[in-house]
Amino acid sequence: DGFTGNVVLKFYEAVLPMIGKMLHESAGISPDAVYQALRSINSDEHGGAPLLGVQGVSIIAHGNANPQAIMNAVKAAVRSVETNMNDLIGKRLAESAAARQPA
């Protein structure tokens, strides 16, 4: 649900910088090296996530998203349109529902 997802997101957003700071202070790892190692889980790199259940494409970005995150959210929206994400999700849901129906 949305509440649980938001709690997990807030936790993750707080823990990532804390881990980076701890690695820098305790192991002497440079902030740049920490950033590069954790880049794939950095929310700024993804920009946002699709809001499912709406007709069309809606990407939700964080309220404190920086310009890089906004740019990546726009790119995610473009990819969603180009790949027909909504149609593909609808098709998979319909297939799943049909598979669960008794014969």
VMD Tcl script that builds the backbone (N, CA, C; Angstrom):
set m [mol new atoms 309]
animate dup $m
set s [atomselect $m all]
$s set {name element resname resid chain x y z} {
  {N N ASP 1 A 0.832 -1.188 0.000}
  {CA C ASP 1 A 0.000 0.000 0.000}
  {C C ASP 1 A 0.872 1.244 0.000}
  {N N GLY 2 A 0.273 2.364 -0.246}
  {CA C GLY 2 A 1.018 3.613 -0.365}
  {C C GLY 2 A 1.704 4.037 0.916}
  {N N PHE 3 A 1.046 3.821 2.071}
  {CA C PHE 3 A 1.635 4.229 3.343}
  {C C PHE 3 A 2.915 3.449 3.621}
  {N N THR 4 A 2.833 2.129 3.490}
  {CA C THR 4 A 4.005 1.281 3.745}
  {C C THR 4 A 5.129 1.623 2.784}
  {N N GLY 5 A 4.791 1.807 1.515}
  {CA C GLY 5 A 5.796 2.178 0.534}
  {C C GLY 5 A 6.477 3.486 0.885}
  {N N ASN 6 A 5.701 4.446 1.358}
  {CA C ASN 6 A 6.272 5.742 1.714}
  {C C ASN 6 A 7.186 5.619 2.931}
  {N N VAL 7 A 6.802 4.797 3.919}
  {CA C VAL 7 A 7.646 4.587 5.087}
  {C C VAL 7 A 8.977 3.963 4.673}
  {N N VAL 8 A 8.920 2.952 3.824}
  {CA C VAL 8 A 10.150 2.296 3.360}
  {C C VAL 8 A 11.007 3.289 2.581}
  {N N LEU 9 A 10.387 4.083 1.733}
  {CA C LEU 9 A 11.127 5.072 0.955}
  {C C LEU 9 A 11.821 6.075 1.861}
  {N N LYS 10 A 11.117 6.583 2.855}
  {CA C LYS 10 A 11.710 7.561 3.783}
  {C C LYS 10 A 12.879 6.939 4.548}
  {N N PHE 11 A 12.706 5.688 4.975}
  {CA C PHE 11 A 13.778 4.990 5.679}
  {C C PHE 11 A 15.005 4.877 4.782}
  {N N TYR 12 A 14.779 4.421 3.574}
  {CA C TYR 12 A 15.867 4.234 2.603}
  {C C TYR 12 A 16.585 5.555 2.335}
  {N N GLU 13 A 15.816 6.627 2.177}
  {CA C GLU 13 A 16.422 7.925 1.887}
  {C C GLU 13 A 17.269 8.423 3.047}
  {N N ALA 14 A 16.924 8.032 4.282}
  {CA C ALA 14 A 17.707 8.447 5.445}
  {C C ALA 14 A 18.924 7.558 5.636}
  {N N VAL 15 A 18.783 6.268 5.353}
  {CA C VAL 15 A 19.860 5.313 5.608}
  {C C VAL 15 A 20.999 5.453 4.606}
  {N N LEU 16 A 20.688 5.684 3.349}
  {CA C LEU 16 A 21.733 5.755 2.325}
  {C C LEU 16 A 22.784 6.827 2.636}
  {N N PRO 17 A 22.398 8.067 2.921}
  {CA C PRO 17 A 23.425 9.062 3.262}
  {C C PRO 17 A 24.169 8.706 4.551}
  {N N MET 18 A 23.460 8.100 5.507}
  {CA C MET 18 A 24.098 7.716 6.763}
  {C C MET 18 A 25.183 6.663 6.521}
  {N N ILE 19 A 24.888 5.668 5.694}
  {CA C ILE 19 A 25.874 4.635 5.380}
  {C C ILE 19 A 27.070 5.255 4.673}
  {N N GLY 20 A 26.800 6.156 3.737}
  {CA C GLY 20 A 27.897 6.841 3.044}
  {C C GLY 20 A 28.791 7.598 4.001}
  {N N LYS 21 A 28.186 8.305 4.934}
  {CA C LYS 21 A 28.967 9.065 5.918}
  {C C LYS 21 A 29.768 8.128 6.808}
  {N N MET 22 A 29.155 7.029 7.239}
  {CA C MET 22 A 29.846 6.064 8.091}
  {C C MET 22 A 31.047 5.452 7.369}
  {N N LEU 23 A 30.863 5.080 6.110}
  {CA C LEU 23 A 31.971 4.500 5.341}
  {C C LEU 23 A 33.103 5.507 5.172}
  {N N HIS 24 A 32.727 6.746 4.949}
  {CA C HIS 24 A 33.735 7.788 4.784}
  {C C HIS 24 A 34.509 8.010 6.084}
  {N N GLU 25 A 33.773 8.124 7.200}
  {CA C GLU 25 A 34.423 8.428 8.475}
  {C C GLU 25 A 35.195 7.242 9.054}
  {N N SER 26 A 34.632 6.041 8.951}
  {CA C SER 26 A 35.271 4.897 9.611}
  {C C SER 26 A 36.292 4.182 8.739}
  {N N ALA 27 A 36.073 4.168 7.439}
  {CA C ALA 27 A 36.977 3.417 6.567}
  {C C ALA 27 A 37.822 4.323 5.680}
  {N N GLY 28 A 37.590 5.623 5.762}
  {CA C GLY 28 A 38.379 6.541 4.958}
  {C C GLY 28 A 38.062 6.494 3.476}
  {N N ILE 29 A 36.912 5.936 3.138}
  {CA C ILE 29 A 36.509 5.858 1.729}
  {C C ILE 29 A 36.021 7.232 1.298}
  {N N SER 30 A 36.470 7.677 0.145}
  {CA C SER 30 A 36.101 9.017 -0.308}
  {C C SER 30 A 34.603 9.090 -0.605}
  {N N PRO 31 A 34.007 10.257 -0.386}
  {CA C PRO 31 A 32.578 10.410 -0.694}
  {C C PRO 31 A 32.246 10.060 -2.148}
  {N N ASP 32 A 33.149 10.381 -3.080}
  {CA C ASP 32 A 32.910 10.040 -4.487}
  {C C ASP 32 A 32.861 8.539 -4.705}
  {N N ALA 33 A 33.752 7.806 -4.026}
  {CA C ALA 33 A 33.766 6.348 -4.159}
  {C C ALA 33 A 32.494 5.747 -3.570}
  {N N VAL 34 A 32.050 6.289 -2.453}
  {CA C VAL 34 A 30.801 5.811 -1.843}
  {C C VAL 34 A 29.640 6.073 -2.795}
  {N N TYR 35 A 29.599 7.278 -3.350}
  {CA C TYR 35 A 28.516 7.625 -4.276}
  {C C TYR 35 A 28.503 6.673 -5.469}
  {N N GLN 36 A 29.669 6.421 -6.058}
  {CA C GLN 36 A 29.733 5.539 -7.226}
  {C C GLN 36 A 29.297 4.118 -6.870}
  {N N ALA 37 A 29.696 3.645 -5.690}
  {CA C ALA 37 A 29.332 2.292 -5.281}
  {C C ALA 37 A 27.824 2.167 -5.059}
  {N N LEU 38 A 27.198 3.229 -4.583}
  {CA C LEU 38 A 25.762 3.196 -4.264}
  {C C LEU 38 A 24.897 3.850 -5.339}
  {N N ARG 39 A 25.496 4.184 -6.442}
  {CA C ARG 39 A 24.801 4.921 -7.499}
  {C C ARG 39 A 23.525 4.231 -7.986}
  {N N SER 40 A 23.572 2.915 -8.113}
  {CA C SER 40 A 22.414 2.196 -8.653}
  {C C SER 40 A 21.192 2.248 -7.736}
  {N N ILE 41 A 21.395 2.572 -6.465}
  {CA C ILE 41 A 20.245 2.675 -5.559}
  {C C ILE 41 A 19.972 4.121 -5.141}
  {N N ASN 42 A 20.586 5.060 -5.827}
  {CA C ASN 42 A 20.377 6.473 -5.551}
  {C C ASN 42 A 19.080 6.921 -6.229}
  {N N SER 43 A 18.162 7.472 -5.444}
  {CA C SER 43 A 16.868 7.880 -6.011}
  {C C SER 43 A 17.007 8.960 -7.072}
  {N N ASP 44 A 18.063 9.769 -6.996}
  {CA C ASP 44 A 18.269 10.802 -8.021}
  {C C ASP 44 A 18.536 10.179 -9.389}
  {N N GLU 45 A 19.125 8.994 -9.399}
  {CA C GLU 45 A 19.427 8.310 -10.654}
  {C C GLU 45 A 18.169 7.790 -11.343}
  {N N HIS 46 A 17.134 7.514 -10.567}
  {CA C HIS 46 A 15.893 6.968 -11.131}
  {C C HIS 46 A 14.842 8.053 -11.332}
  {N N GLY 47 A 14.880 9.067 -10.517}
  {CA C GLY 47 A 13.999 10.213 -10.676}
  {C C GLY 47 A 12.627 10.037 -10.071}
  {N N GLY 48 A 12.017 8.910 -10.286}
  {CA C GLY 48 A 10.683 8.694 -9.763}
  {C C GLY 48 A 10.185 7.318 -10.134}
  {N N ALA 49 A 8.976 7.064 -9.718}
  {CA C ALA 49 A 8.359 5.761 -9.977}
  {C C ALA 49 A 6.985 5.984 -10.577}
  {N N PRO 50 A 6.532 5.057 -11.409}
  {CA C PRO 50 A 5.215 5.233 -12.020}
  {C C PRO 50 A 4.098 5.086 -10.998}
  {N N LEU 51 A 3.099 5.919 -11.131}
  {CA C LEU 51 A 1.875 5.799 -10.346}
  {C C LEU 51 A 0.958 4.892 -11.143}
  {N N LEU 52 A 0.729 3.711 -10.620}
  {CA C LEU 52 A -0.066 2.720 -11.347}
  {C C LEU 52 A -1.544 2.919 -11.063}
  {N N GLY 53 A -2.364 2.496 -11.992}
  {CA C GLY 53 A -3.807 2.577 -11.818}
  {C C GLY 53 A -4.429 3.819 -12.412}
  {N N VAL 54 A -3.672 4.589 -13.146}
  {CA C VAL 54 A -4.217 5.772 -13.808}
  {C C VAL 54 A -4.150 5.550 -15.314}
  {N N GLN 55 A -5.024 6.184 -16.026}
  {CA C GLN 55 A -4.979 6.127 -17.484}
  {C C GLN 55 A -3.948 7.150 -17.936}
  {N N GLY 56 A -2.879 6.667 -18.506}
  {CA C GLY 56 A -1.809 7.555 -18.926}
  {C C GLY 56 A -0.572 7.311 -18.089}
  {N N VAL 57 A 0.397 8.198 -18.205}
  {CA C VAL 57 A 1.665 8.055 -17.497}
  {C C VAL 57 A 1.768 9.147 -16.449}
  {N N SER 58 A 2.035 8.731 -15.229}
  {CA C SER 58 A 2.246 9.666 -14.131}
  {C C SER 58 A 3.438 9.156 -13.333}
  {N N ILE 59 A 4.483 9.956 -13.271}
  {CA C ILE 59 A 5.684 9.585 -12.538}
  {C C ILE 59 A 5.726 10.416 -11.259}
  {N N ILE 60 A 5.912 9.729 -10.135}
  {CA C ILE 60 A 5.963 10.393 -8.842}
  {C C ILE 60 A 7.427 10.584 -8.452}
  {N N ALA 61 A 7.805 11.824 -8.254}
  {CA C ALA 61 A 9.159 12.145 -7.793}
  {C C ALA 61 A 9.063 12.605 -6.343}
  {N N HIS 62 A 10.171 12.596 -5.657}
  {CA C HIS 62 A 10.189 13.015 -4.265}
  {C C HIS 62 A 10.038 14.526 -4.170}
  {N N GLY 63 A 9.460 14.981 -3.098}
  {CA C GLY 63 A 9.250 16.413 -2.893}
  {C C GLY 63 A 10.523 17.227 -2.870}
  {N N ASN 64 A 11.625 16.614 -2.448}
  {CA C ASN 64 A 12.887 17.359 -2.426}
  {C C ASN 64 A 13.802 16.938 -3.574}
  {N N ALA 65 A 13.193 16.482 -4.672}
  {CA C ALA 65 A 13.977 16.038 -5.833}
  {C C ALA 65 A 14.811 17.193 -6.377}
  {N N ASN 66 A 16.058 16.872 -6.693}
  {CA C ASN 66 A 16.949 17.885 -7.262}
  {C C ASN 66 A 16.779 17.905 -8.786}
  {N N PRO 67 A 17.428 18.841 -9.477}
  {CA C PRO 67 A 17.265 18.910 -10.935}
  {C C PRO 67 A 17.621 17.608 -11.662}
  {N N GLN 68 A 18.649 16.892 -11.179}
  {CA C GLN 68 A 19.001 15.617 -11.814}
  {C C GLN 68 A 17.855 14.618 -11.677}
  {N N ALA 69 A 17.246 14.554 -10.503}
  {CA C ALA 69 A 16.140 13.624 -10.276}
  {C C ALA 69 A 14.943 13.976 -11.162}
  {N N ILE 70 A 14.651 15.258 -11.308}
  {CA C ILE 70 A 13.533 15.682 -12.156}
  {C C ILE 70 A 13.813 15.307 -13.609}
  {N N MET 71 A 15.047 15.544 -14.070}
  {CA C MET 71 A 15.410 15.175 -15.435}
  {C C MET 71 A 15.228 13.666 -15.639}
  {N N ASN 72 A 15.659 12.871 -14.664}
  {CA C ASN 72 A 15.527 11.421 -14.782}
  {C C ASN 72 A 14.069 10.969 -14.669}
  {N N ALA 73 A 13.254 11.704 -13.925}
  {CA C ALA 73 A 11.823 11.393 -13.862}
  {C C ALA 73 A 11.163 11.638 -15.221}
  {N N VAL 74 A 11.558 12.714 -15.877}
  {CA C VAL 74 A 11.029 12.993 -17.221}
  {C C VAL 74 A 11.469 11.897 -18.187}
  {N N LYS 75 A 12.725 11.471 -18.075}
  {CA C LYS 75 A 13.205 10.378 -18.929}
  {C C LYS 75 A 12.427 9.090 -18.657}
  {N N ALA 76 A 12.104 8.831 -17.395}
  {CA C ALA 76 A 11.315 7.646 -17.053}
  {C C ALA 76 A 9.922 7.735 -17.673}
  {N N ALA 77 A 9.345 8.935 -17.679}
  {CA C ALA 77 A 8.026 9.121 -18.301}
  {C C ALA 77 A 8.099 8.862 -19.800}
  {N N VAL 78 A 9.134 9.369 -20.435}
  {CA C VAL 78 A 9.307 9.154 -21.875}
  {C C VAL 78 A 9.449 7.663 -22.176}
  {N N ARG 79 A 10.294 6.960 -21.386}
  {CA C ARG 79 A 10.455 5.507 -21.580}
  {C C ARG 79 A 9.130 4.777 -21.382}
  {N N SER 80 A 8.338 5.221 -20.410}
  {CA C SER 80 A 7.045 4.589 -20.150}
  {C C SER 80 A 6.125 4.702 -21.359}
  {N N VAL 81 A 6.138 5.863 -21.992}
  {CA C VAL 81 A 5.305 6.071 -23.185}
  {C C VAL 81 A 5.861 5.267 -24.354}
  {N N GLU 82 A 7.167 5.357 -24.566}
  {CA C GLU 82 A 7.788 4.676 -25.719}
  {C C GLU 82 A 7.648 3.148 -25.648}
  {N N THR 83 A 7.619 2.603 -24.454}
  {CA C THR 83 A 7.530 1.145 -24.307}
  {C C THR 83 A 6.100 0.660 -24.083}
  {N N ASN 84 A 5.137 1.576 -24.148}
  {CA C ASN 84 A 3.730 1.227 -23.911}
  {C C ASN 84 A 3.540 0.520 -22.571}
  {N N MET 85 A 4.168 1.062 -21.551}
  {CA C MET 85 A 4.144 0.458 -20.233}
  {C C MET 85 A 2.722 0.180 -19.748}
  {N N ASN 86 A 1.830 1.152 -19.853}
  {CA C ASN 86 A 0.455 0.954 -19.363}
  {C C ASN 86 A -0.234 -0.198 -20.069}
  {N N ASP 87 A -0.092 -0.273 -21.383}
  {CA C ASP 87 A -0.724 -1.357 -22.134}
  {C C ASP 87 A -0.154 -2.713 -21.737}
  {N N LEU 88 A 1.158 -2.768 -21.544}
  {CA C LEU 88 A 1.795 -4.027 -21.165}
  {C C LEU 88 A 1.349 -4.480 -19.774}
  {N N ILE 89 A 1.264 -3.545 -18.839}
  {CA C ILE 89 A 0.799 -3.896 -17.495}
  {C C ILE 89 A -0.644 -4.371 -17.548}
  {N N GLY 90 A -1.485 -3.663 -18.288}
  {CA C GLY 90 A -2.888 -4.073 -18.428}
  {C C GLY 90 A -3.025 -5.452 -19.034}
  {N N LYS 91 A -2.214 -5.727 -20.035}
  {CA C LYS 91 A -2.256 -7.036 -20.688}
  {C C LYS 91 A -1.854 -8.135 -19.713}
  {N N ARG 92 A -0.778 -7.908 -18.961}
  {CA C ARG 92 A -0.323 -8.917 -17.992}
  {C C ARG 92 A -1.365 -9.144 -16.898}
  {N N LEU 93 A -1.992 -8.082 -16.441}
  {CA C LEU 93 A -3.030 -8.231 -15.415}
  {C C LEU 93 A -4.211 -9.022 -15.940}
  {N N ALA 94 A -4.601 -8.741 -17.188}
  {CA C ALA 94 A -5.721 -9.474 -17.796}
  {C C ALA 94 A -5.362 -10.949 -17.962}
  {N N GLU 95 A -4.135 -11.236 -18.399}
  {CA C GLU 95 A -3.698 -12.626 -18.540}
  {C C GLU 95 A -3.687 -13.339 -17.199}
  {N N SER 96 A -3.236 -12.650 -16.177}
  {CA C SER 96 A -3.175 -13.231 -14.841}
  {C C SER 96 A -4.587 -13.528 -14.315}
  {N N ALA 97 A -5.498 -12.577 -14.536}
  {CA C ALA 97 A -6.885 -12.778 -14.093}
  {C C ALA 97 A -7.529 -13.932 -14.836}
  {N N ALA 98 A -7.261 -14.031 -16.137}
  {CA C ALA 98 A -7.828 -15.123 -16.928}
  {C C ALA 98 A -7.270 -16.469 -16.479}
  {N N ALA 99 A -6.006 -16.500 -16.112}
  {CA C ALA 99 A -5.379 -17.760 -15.679}
  {C C ALA 99 A -5.958 -18.243 -14.353}
  {N N ARG 100 A -6.435 -17.313 -13.541}
  {CA C ARG 100 A -6.997 -17.688 -12.236}
  {C C ARG 100 A -8.451 -18.136 -12.331}
  {N N GLN 101 A -9.090 -17.858 -13.449}
  {CA C GLN 101 A -10.510 -18.241 -13.607}
  {C C GLN 101 A -10.629 -19.742 -13.752}
  {N N PRO 102 A -11.613 -20.344 -13.041}
  {CA C PRO 102 A -11.812 -21.793 -13.211}
  {C C PRO 102 A -12.270 -22.117 -14.628}
  {N N ALA 103 A -11.832 -23.250 -15.107}
  {CA C ALA 103 A -12.141 -23.650 -16.493}
  {C C ALA 103 A -13.570 -24.102 -16.644}
}
mol reanalyze $m
mol bondsrecalc $m
mol representation Tube
mol addrep $m
